[in-house]
Amino acid sequence: MDEGQYMRDGEYRAPPALLRELLEAGETLASIARKHGVEVHRVRYRCRRLGLGELKGKAPARDALALALSHSDIPLTRIAKAFGCEPCTIGVAARRYGLPTDEAGRRALMEARS
């Protein structure tokens, strides 16, 4: 794709159907921005204005997430993939549930399970 082909009047204006298709195919905002030759914040702003979410999948339940996070040797990206969502969904859910995502906090979760 031509770089900046969707830029008009200083605003990123990719068609909603195209953005929806790319997001449903598993593309991230960063990869869409690279393909279209624009900054990530412009893609994020456009998606928000159109009501399109970047995150795929729902956040896991508290107990399932706590169990997954207690395995500090498993990266958040793999946990997210297992739940069918994006890593930032895991982070948001963990904050909402009061669960740690840092290594020390995740080790403490493991010790609490034992």
KABEL-V751038 format. One line per field, one symbol per residue. phi: phi as a letter, one per 30 degrees, with the letter a starting at -180 (. if undefined). psi: psi as a letter, one per 40 degrees, with the letter a starting at -180 (. if undefined). A space follows every 50 residues. Layout:
phi = ???
psi = ???
This chain:
phi = .ddidccbhibdbddedddddddddjdcdddddddcibdedddedddddd iccddcicdddedddddddddddcdedddddddibdeddddddddddicd cddddddddddddd
psi = ihhedehhfeihfiidddddddddeeiidddddddefiidddddddddde fhidhhiiiiiddddddddegeehidddddddefaiddddddddddefii eiddddddddddd.
